[in-house]
């Protein structure tokens, strides 16, 4: 019985993977609304009935992909250990942006296809919002300043970070992922330090 269930699970994983890859392939030439179930099934090498066993329409596939990538993105950042980013004096922005860039790099083709679909992709919004929540919670534990001010800082820094990633993808990734990571860290620290100085906040400088 266990062996049978395992075979079924493997078939489900392989079939869903084929459907997702077919959607991304077709999105190279069409919008999501132009993709029919018939051609999707043909590219995935399945029949229409099999498709409906898993999804109702192509849009549902995208929604599932976006949700999973958002969860994977935040999990990758959390797995790097938030606590290890602060040594009692400074925050290590190199670790932060290296983790983020690594996650984007590992799913580069999927992100590229998704960002091609719509200028402000749902996946970026979902990831951005999740990361803001995580960042505010983390920095609130270490910084003795008003939480609303921390929220403003994170809104500014993280929104800018994702704008850079969008531009990076639209420009065809002409700059290396490592270079993007380093420049984001430097710019973020400069912005945050300027805010701290302007408002006379007694806070150790963040270093990259």
Residue pairs with C-beta under 8 A, 6 or more apart in sequence:
12 54
15 44
15 46
15 50
15 54
16 54
18 44
18 45
18 46
19 40
19 44
19 46
19 51
19 54
19 55
19 61
20 61
20 65
21 44
22 40
22 43
22 44
23 32
23 35
23 40
23 58
23 61
23 62
24 109
24 110
24 113
25 43
26 35
26 39
26 40
26 43
27 35
27 113
27 116
27 117
28 113
31 117
32 58
32 59
32 62
32 117
33 59
35 58
37 48
37 51
37 52
37 57
37 58
38 48
40 51
40 58
41 47
41 48
41 50
41 51
44 51
55 61
55 64
62 114
62 117
62 122
63 122
65 110
65 114
65 123
66 114
66 121
66 122
66 123
66 126
67 126
69 107
69 110
69 111
69 114
69 123
69 127
70 123
70 126
70 127
70 130
72 103
72 107
73 100
73 103
73 104
73 127
73 130
73 131
74 127
74 130
74 131
74 134
76 99
76 100
76 102
76 103
77 96
77 99
77 100
77 103
77 131
77 134
78 134
79 99
80 95
80 99
82 134
82 138
84 92
84 95
85 91
85 92
85 95
85 96
85 138
86 92
86 142
89 204
90 204
90 205
90 206
90 207
91 206
91 207
92 207
92 208
93 185
93 188
93 189
93 206
93 207
93 208
94 181
94 182
94 185
94 208
96 185
97 161
97 181
97 182
97 184
97 185
97 188
98 181
100 131
100 161
100 181
101 177
101 178
101 180
101 181
101 184
102 177
104 111
104 165
104 177
105 177
108 173
111 123
111 169
112 169
114 121
114 123
115 121
115 124
115 166
115 169
115 170
124 162
124 165
124 166
127 162
128 158
128 159
128 162
131 158
132 151
132 154
132 155
132 158
135 154
135 158
136 147
136 150
136 151
136 154
139 150
139 153
139 154
140 147
140 150
143 150
143 203
144 203
145 201
145 203
149 199
149 201
153 192
153 195
156 191
157 188
157 191
157 192
160 187
160 188
160 191
161 184
161 188
164 180
164 183
164 184
165 180
168 175
168 180
182 208
185 208
186 208
188 208
189 205
189 206
189 207
189 208
192 206
193 205
193 206
195 201
196 203
196 205
